[in-house]
Amino acid sequence: MKTLFILLISFSLSVCNAWTLFGPRTVEDCILENMKGVTSDDAAKQIQFACYSKFSDYEAPKKCNMRDMTPSEMSNVQGTGSIIDMGKAYFSGKFYNGNSIATVDEINVLVLADNIKPAQEYKLYMQFPIQPKSSLDAGISVQTLPTKNFGWFIKSIKTCSKK
């Protein structure tokens, strides 16, 4: 009887460990696993939000020394953005990097509205750097859902590329 009990406990623990072995281990794995068959932009944003929330300590690996983009480089980055209500306020943006060499590795935006005083600064999560002459979606959960006169702008951009 004691042997049977030990076998059941061992089996239960091995099943629990196997379950965690096969689940996503990184935010990238989480997004890739959950994007299969997704055709809606809103659903994709919700999946990204859920994965970033699950891996809240996520920090993209950096293989170089980051630097602030020059004003000239920053002028080549354009974006559109909005805040959506997903049970929590979520800033979502699409950014185009028009630079020919510099990648966009980090974007900091300021969000403002009549009910947001002072303006709130956020570092956007990006799954990958935005390569030259390409676009990428980025976003983050924000503290307050704006009521009216919502606005935002890029405060700073960091790059890993050398100049």
N, C-alpha and C positions, 0 to 999 in steps of 0.2 A: 504494500500500500504506500509506504514511504517512497519507494522507487517510482511508482506511478505518479505521485505528486511532484517529485523532482523532474520527471520527464515532461509533465504538463507545463510546469513553470519554464523549463528550458525552451520548449516549443513556443510558448507565448512570447518569450523574450526574443527568440530568433525571428518570429513573424514581425514583431514591432521593429526590429533592426532592419529587416529586409524592406519594410514599407518606406523607411526613411532613406534607404540606399537608392531606391528607384525614383524618388521625388526630385524636383529641381534643387540644385545646390547653389545656383547663382541666379541673379536677376535676369541675366541673359537666357539661361536655360528655362526659367519660368516663362519668359515672354515667348520664346520659340515654341515651347510645348503647348502654350495656350492660344497661340495665334493660328493654329491649323484650322482652316476652313472659315476663318473670320473674313467677312467682306465689308463690314461697316466700319467707317472711321471712328464713330462713337464707341463701338464695341472694342476696337483696338486700343483706344485711349483708356477705357476702363480696365482692360487687361494690363496695360502698362502701369496704371495707377495702383492696381492690386499687387502687382509684382514688386514695385518699388516700396509699397507699404510693407509687404511681407519681408523684404530684405532691407529694412529701414536703415541699417548701418552700411548700405552699399556705398562704395566709393570707387569710381572707375579707376582702373589701374593706369598709372602714368609712367611712361618710359623716357621722359625727358624733363628738363626744367621748364616749368610753365613761365610765360611772360605775358604782360599786358599787350594787347594789340596796339599798334600805333593808330592815331586818328585816321590816317589814310587807309589802313587795313580795315578799321571799323566801318568806314564809310561804304565799304563793299559788302557789308552784311545787312540784309534786309529781312524783315520778319512780319508776320501777321499773328495776332494773338487774341484770345478771348478767355473769359472765365466761365466755366460751366459748373452746374450744380450736380454733383454726383453723390449726394448725401453729405458731402463736404465740398467746399469751394476748391476748384482745381483750375490753375492757369495752364492753358494749352497753347502752344505756338508752333508755327512752321517757319523755319529759318532757311534762307538761301545764302550760301557763302560764295560771293562773287570773286574772291581772291584767286590768284593763279597759283600761289604757292602755300600760303598760310592755311592751316586747318583751324577750325573752331572747336576748342576742347572744353570750354566752360563759358556760359553766358549768365550774367547777373542782370536781372531786370528790376525796375522799380514799378510797383503797382500802386495806383492812386485812384481815389473816388471821394465823393462828398463825405461818406461815412468812414473813410480810412485816413486817419490823421495820427501821426505823420505817415507819409508814404512808406510802404513796406518793401524791403529789398529781399529778393530770392535768387538763389543759385539754382538754375534749371538742371534737371536730370536729363542726360543724353546717353543713350545706349552706346553710341559710338561717336567719335569726333566727326564733325561735318567736314568732309573733304572739299578741296577747292572745286568750284563750279558745280556744287551739288546742294541738295536740300535735305532737311531732316526735321522730324517733329521732336519737340521737347516740352516738358511740363513739370509741374509740381503742385502739391496740395498747398493752398494758401489759407491764411488765418481767417479772413473775412470775405464774405460774398458782397461785392459792391452793390450799392443801391442805385445810384445814378451818377452821371458824369465820370464813368469809368475810363481810365487811361493807363497806359504803361509805356515805358521806353527802356531801351538797352542802356544800362549804366556802364558796364564794362564787359570785355570779352578777353578770354585768355587763350593763348595758343601754345603749342609745343614746338612749332616750326621755328627754325632759326632765320634770322634776317641778316 
